[in-house]
């Protein structure tokens, strides 16, 4: 008994420590000219003895039906939280059509005045309002029943709608803006089987999808006197790829909703019909600001906040042994577009193309990750060499300025003996002299009955041609490396096929693991990435009409263009469908993606 009293005391104490709230609610945001609207002033978590009876709020375009308020109280326990509310309700009838308003309401609680904001109501002709069907409480049929069939209730934009919340109205080029699409619906109008109704384009943006909870819990909010449940249906990070005023298309969804029940005597045990509705969010506008002109050398377009880490796997090695240089860039921003820092290495190193590994992370509504570049360096001369500092330059929007990260490395000691005597480590241009091996001498070649080697004419020809051949080969390799670093279009064209195969391989892996979202995202990336690399464009910012125009310029037939667009739309729809396609269909889509890539490659190469 003592424990029960103690528990009761704790509950009462918890009740009185809760914050007091005053809320104004209306029965409907839209009424007919012959209807009334109920206005309720709800007071939560306050002692009834502290509440002075409030007066009805004034109204514009409405007449108060009665000055006496109906009073009700309730107690609820949610997640262990005890809440008590007291409400006062008045009724108003309209004087005119159009927008009318109930002014602020106030109430005195314990000597302190609390107010509820004003509410706007729309008054329409009565013919535009559904006619409720009256039923008798004495049974399914009665002489009191209205013989006129009831009109099906409408589900209006005020009952369910989409709102797009953007983290910023303006951003620098390549700076992230987060879009959170929220679905608002009244508690008595619950949607089901929600799905994307149309393709969604963000022209001029690179976009990345952000994760949402698989089992979202709706939040309860009050908008203009109406209670709504709110849930996020899509969250996207967009990065403007060019400066100027950019717009993002509305997000359209289709859903089945249960209309409000107009029959007060209907039983929830009986099924009610569902209506299929479509809703669209407003168009989003973002001002993309151009980056300042004062960019330091080495800036390649990275925007965000990043850290730099550089490592050498060893600082002492022998000639011909591989040295591994690792550059890791980590932070918040569009990690996918970050390019490798430029290296200014001594000429004695033979440099191979870097291996690139990218991982993405989400921190709240921000996207970022880690990108690691790994080079293999093979020394061709001995000595002690200093690798110049590795720099990474990015633009920090929070500072509105460029930031240079720089890390110095320890000297590298190369030991061992080259194939011939080393007079110098490299030429003035950095070309390693000992890259050209001297001619080997073999005692078995000596024949005293023949002419000396230096007296043979071909010896001098070979002596001249071999250095030229070595220099020419090295120049070709150097030119190729330079072109890979400077000619982005040529470099992306060479990567088109390997990257497409990589995405298809990941799609196949996702298919075997039963991950439909990752599967269709990989198919989408395989095709769009291939087109972007072959045509040297930012494929993520393309609309469907722009993509069609580019395909036409490449000589792709209209039929193949339509097949490609349909397949991309299929991937988008499958990614956001509440029920994913079955595995046999996914296998067919995988084969279809491979066929599309093969056809694109053949047609683009034929046109070139």
BELNOR-V76851 format. One record per residue. PHI is phi as a letter, one per 30 degrees, with the letter a starting at -180 (none if undefined). OMEGA is omega as a letter, one per 30 degrees, with the letter a starting at -180 (none if undefined). Layout:
phi omega
PHI OMEGA
PHI OMEGA
//
This chain:
phi omega
none l
d l
d a
d l
d l
d l
d l
d l
d l
d l
d l
d l
d l
d a
d a
d l
d a
d a
d l
d l
b l
b a
b l
c a
b l
b a
d a
a l
d l
b l
b l
d a
d a
c a
c l
c l
c l
c l
c a
c l
c a
c a
c a
c l
h l
b l
d a
e a
d l
d a
c l
d a
e a
d l
c a
d a
d l
d a
b l
c a
i l
b l
c l
d a
d a
b a
d l
d a
c l
d a
c l
b l
b a
a l
b a
b l
b a
b a
h l
i a
c a
c a
b l
b a
b l
b a
b l
b a
b l
b l
c l
b l
b a
d l
c a
a l
d l
j a
d l
b a
b l
c a
d l
e l
c a
b l
b l
c l
b l
i l
i l
c a
d l
c a
b l
c a
d l
d a
b l
c a
b l
c l
c a
b l
e a
d a
d l
d a
c l
d a
c a
d l
c a
d l
b l
d l
d a
c l
l a
d l
b l
a l
d a
d a
d l
d a
d a
d a
d a
d l
d l
d a
d l
d l
c a
c l
d l
d l
d a
a a
a l
c l
b l
c l
c l
c a
d a
a l
d a
b a
a l
d l
e a
i l
c a
d l
b a
c l
c l
c a
c a
c l
c l
c l
b l
d a
e l
d l
b a
c l
d l
b l
h l
d a
a l
d a
c a
a l
d a
b a
c l
b a
d l
i a
b l
c a
b l
b l
d l
c a
d l
b l
d l
d l
b a
d l
c a
d l
c l
c l
b l
b l
b l
h l
i a
b l
d l
b l
c a
b l
b l
d a
c l
a l
b a
b l
c a
c a
b l
d a
c l
a a
d l
k l
d a
c l
b a
c a
d l
d l
d a
c l
b l
b a
a l
c a
b l
c a
d l
e a
d l
d a
c a
d a
c l
d a
c l
d l
d a
c a
d l
b a
d l
c l
c l
c a
b l
b l
b a
b l
d l
d l
d a
c l
c l
b l
d l
c a
c l
d l
d l
e a
d a
d a
d l
d l
d l
j l
d a
c l
j a
d l
b a
k l
b a
b l
c a
b l
b a
b a
b l
c a
d l
a l
c l
b a
a a
c l
e l
i l
d a
d l
c a
c l
c a
c l
c a
c l
c a
b l
l a
c a
l a
d a
d a
d a
c a
d l
c a
d l
d l
d l
c l
c a
c l
e a
d a
d a
c l
c a
c l
c l
e a
d l
d a
c l
b a
b l
b a
c l
b l
b l
b a
i l
c l
c l
c l
a l
l a
b l
b a
c l
c a
b l
c l
c a
c a
c a
d l
c l
b l
c a
k l
c a
b l
c l
d a
e a
e l
d a
b l
b a
c l
b l
c a
c a
d a
d l
c a
h a
a l
d l
b l
c l
c a
b l
b l
c a
c l
d l
d l
c a
c l
c l
c a
j a
c l
d a
d l
b l
d a
c l
d l
a a
d a
a l
d a
d a
d a
j a
d a
d a
d a
d l
d l
c a
d l
d l
d l
d l
c a
b a
e a
d a
d a
d l
b a
d l
d a
c l
d l
d a
d a
d l
c l
d a
d a
d l
d a
d l
d l
d a
d l
d a
d a
d l
d l
d l
d l
d l
d a
d l
d l
d l
d l
d l
d l
d l
d l
d l
d l
d a
d l
d a
d a
c a
c a
d a
d a
d a
d l
d l
d l
d a
d a
e a
d l
d a
d l
d l
d l
d l
d l
d l
d l
d l
d l
d l
d l
d l
d a
d a
c l
i l
c a
d a
d l
d a
d a
d l
d l
d l
d l
d a
d a
d a
d a
d l
d l
d l
d a
d l
d a
d a
c l
h l
b l
d a
d a
d a
c a
d l
d l
d l
d l
d l
d l
d l
d l
d l
d l
d l
d l
d l
i l
d a
d a
d l
d l
d l
d a
d l
d l
d a
d l
d a
d l
d l
d l
d l
d l
d a
d a
d a
d a
c l
d l
d l
c a
d l
d l
d a
d l
e l
d l
d l
d l
d l
d l
d l
d l
d l
d l
d l
d l
d l
d l
d l
d l
d a
d a
d a
d a
d l
d l
d l
d l
d none
//
